[in-house]
Amino acid sequence: MSDSIGTAVVTGASSGIGVAYAEQLARRGHDLVLVARRKDRLDALAARLSKVASRKVEVLVTDLAKPEGIRSVETLLSERDDIDLLVNNAGLGALGPAAAANADAVESLVLVNVLALTRLSLAAVRNFQKRNRGTLINIASVIALGPAPGAAAYSGSKAYVLNFSRSLEMECANTAVSVQTILPGPVHSEFFEQSGVTKPMFPEHLYMTADQLVATSLKGLELKESVCFPTLPELDQWGEYESARKKFAKSIVTTGIPAQRYA
Ligand SMILES: NC(=O)c1ccc[n+]([C@@H]2O[C@H](COP(=O)([O-])OP(=O)(O)OC[C@H]3O[C@@H](n4cnc5c(N)ncnc54)[C@H](OP(=O)(O)O)[C@@H]3O)[C@@H](O)[C@H]2O)c1
């Protein structure tokens, strides 16, 4: 086994994008801790990566919708000094109209997409800041920028991921700790099926593979892109969007006087 360049924790590593992160990070020389509920899949991936990439791969079977599950990963992130990368990837969509929503599935979404991601990010950033090194990658979605019927809780959760992660990124600005938020469009994985969607939601040409997505994320890190839009043709467009947002935000905080139309 060759020297490790550090240990990466990947949540949701039993499927889709998480598997692709694990594979590409192992190939780059990271040891890994793979987190999810499906032990058989994590064990199979760990065995494969230990062999083909000659890496040390640990498995942590845990449910991130449960307080004790979150705590077990938090403890790891707080106590281990070899961990210098966390990919908060575990997530679910619980898609469908709110009137027909399964409230328990929506609660799991909030616990995994929001609460677990928050607590794990805080534990990781705290430990990274102590050592002044480390990288946090949080998976949002393009839907973070657009409220959408049929995806109320999902779009809300990803808007949270975007604002939360960007705020952390600002706090880490003058340190050697990096925070990347990635906003993928549709990606081939088990995501839609897990949300009970049986037919393709988007035309085929809008999808990318999990491998392509992860390659953009890791290249984006090299390019120091703290917010990564895998399919955005020109980065300037994000700059223009941000300028418009800041201009609007300024116009709503210039006075405490209610606007004339509400008189
Ligand atoms: N696919 C897309 O089009 C797309 C687009 C934008 C963003 N994303 C985001 O990308 C991330 C990965 O999604 P994916 O497309 O790879 O979907 P996926 O194939 O369904 O994988 C989801 C992963 O999350 C894990 N997970 C779900 N609930 C969990 C829980 N309670 N505890 C622990 N792990 C849990 C699953 O593992 P277990 O079931 O084994 O626990 C699985 O490994 C998600 O955050 C998703 O919102 C996806």
The ligand as an SDF file (V2000), in Angstrom:
LIG
                    3D

 48 52  0  0  0  0  0  0  0  0999 V2000
  -28.9000   12.3710   -9.0180 N   0  0  0  0  0  0  0  0  0  0  0  0
  -29.1650   13.6460   -9.2520 C   0  0  0  0  0  0  0  0  0  0  0  0
  -29.7720   14.0060  -10.2990 O   0  0  0  0  0  0  0  0  0  0  0  0
  -28.6800   14.7000   -8.2960 C   0  0  0  0  0  0  0  0  0  0  0  0
  -28.6760   16.0400   -8.7330 C   0  0  0  0  0  0  0  0  0  0  0  0
  -28.2540   17.0320   -7.8520 C   0  0  0  0  0  0  0  0  0  0  0  0
  -27.8430   16.6870   -6.5680 C   0  0  0  0  0  0  0  0  0  0  0  0
  -27.8630   15.3810   -6.1750 N   0  0  0  0  0  0  0  0  0  0  0  0
  -27.4430   15.0760   -4.8070 C   0  0  0  0  0  0  0  0  0  0  0  0
  -26.3720   14.1720   -4.8490 O   0  0  0  0  0  0  0  0  0  0  0  0
  -26.3010   13.4200   -3.6320 C   0  0  0  0  0  0  0  0  0  0  0  0
  -26.1290   11.9440   -3.9540 C   0  0  0  0  0  0  0  0  0  0  0  0
  -27.2570   11.5020   -4.6750 O   0  0  0  0  0  0  0  0  0  0  0  0
  -27.2030   10.3410   -5.7690 P   0  0  0  0  0  0  0  0  0  0  0  0
  -27.7100   10.9170   -7.0360 O   0  0  0  0  0  0  0  0  0  0  0  0
  -25.9260    9.6420   -5.7720 O   0  0  0  0  0  0  0  0  0  0  0  0
  -28.3930    9.4080   -5.1950 O   0  0  0  0  0  0  0  0  0  0  0  0
  -28.4180    7.8860   -4.7230 P   0  0  0  0  0  0  0  0  0  0  0  0
  -27.8300    7.0300   -5.7680 O   0  0  0  0  0  0  0  0  0  0  0  0
  -29.8310    7.6340   -4.3210 O   0  0  0  0  0  0  0  0  0  0  0  0
  -27.4720    7.8690   -3.4210 O   0  0  0  0  0  0  0  0  0  0  0  0
  -27.8700    8.4330   -2.2040 C   0  0  0  0  0  0  0  0  0  0  0  0
  -26.9110    8.0200   -1.1100 C   0  0  0  0  0  0  0  0  0  0  0  0
  -27.3300    8.6300    0.1250 O   0  0  0  0  0  0  0  0  0  0  0  0
  -27.3470    7.6220    1.1240 C   0  0  0  0  0  0  0  0  0  0  0  0
  -28.3620    7.8890    2.1410 N   0  0  0  0  0  0  0  0  0  0  0  0
  -29.6700    8.1920    1.9550 C   0  0  0  0  0  0  0  0  0  0  0  0
  -30.3040    8.2490    3.1390 N   0  0  0  0  0  0  0  0  0  0  0  0
  -29.3860    7.9680    4.0870 C   0  0  0  0  0  0  0  0  0  0  0  0
  -29.4350    7.8460    5.5000 C   0  0  0  0  0  0  0  0  0  0  0  0
  -30.5880    7.9710    6.1920 N   0  0  0  0  0  0  0  0  0  0  0  0
  -28.2960    7.5590    6.1660 N   0  0  0  0  0  0  0  0  0  0  0  0
  -27.1350    7.3720    5.4970 C   0  0  0  0  0  0  0  0  0  0  0  0
  -27.0240    7.4750    4.1530 N   0  0  0  0  0  0  0  0  0  0  0  0
  -28.1430    7.7550    3.4670 C   0  0  0  0  0  0  0  0  0  0  0  0
  -27.6710    6.3230    0.3900 C   0  0  0  0  0  0  0  0  0  0  0  0
  -27.1410    5.2140    1.1090 O   0  0  0  0  0  0  0  0  0  0  0  0
  -28.0100    4.0900    1.8870 P   0  0  0  0  0  0  0  0  0  0  0  0
  -29.3550    4.0230    1.2380 O   0  0  0  0  0  0  0  0  0  0  0  0
  -27.2010    2.8450    1.7360 O   0  0  0  0  0  0  0  0  0  0  0  0
  -28.0540    4.5590    3.2930 O   0  0  0  0  0  0  0  0  0  0  0  0
  -26.8820    6.5090   -0.9030 C   0  0  0  0  0  0  0  0  0  0  0  0
  -25.5550    6.0850   -0.7350 O   0  0  0  0  0  0  0  0  0  0  0  0
  -27.5830   13.7630   -2.8780 C   0  0  0  0  0  0  0  0  0  0  0  0
  -27.2890   14.7320   -1.8820 O   0  0  0  0  0  0  0  0  0  0  0  0
  -28.4800   14.3790   -3.9390 C   0  0  0  0  0  0  0  0  0  0  0  0
  -29.4060   15.2990   -3.3950 O   0  0  0  0  0  0  0  0  0  0  0  0
  -28.2760   14.3890   -7.0120 C   0  0  0  0  0  0  0  0  0  0  0  0
  1  2  1  0
  2  3  2  0
  2  4  1  0
  4  5  1  0
  4 48  2  0
  5  6  2  0
  6  7  1  0
  7  8  2  0
  8  9  1  0
  8 48  1  0
  9 10  1  0
  9 46  1  0
 10 11  1  0
 11 12  1  0
 11 44  1  0
 12 13  1  0
 13 14  1  0
 14 15  2  0
 14 16  1  0
 14 17  1  0
 17 18  1  0
 18 19  2  0
 18 20  1  0
 18 21  1  0
 21 22  1  0
 22 23  1  0
 23 24  1  0
 23 42  1  0
 24 25  1  0
 25 26  1  0
 25 36  1  0
 26 27  1  0
 26 35  1  0
 27 28  2  0
 28 29  1  0
 29 30  1  0
 29 35  2  0
 30 31  1  0
 30 32  2  0
 32 33  1  0
 33 34  2  0
 34 35  1  0
 36 37  1  0
 36 42  1  0
 37 38  1  0
 38 39  2  0
 38 40  1  0
 38 41  1  0
 42 43  1  0
 44 45  1  0
 44 46  1  0
 46 47  1  0
M  CHG  2   8   1  16  -1
M  END
$$$$
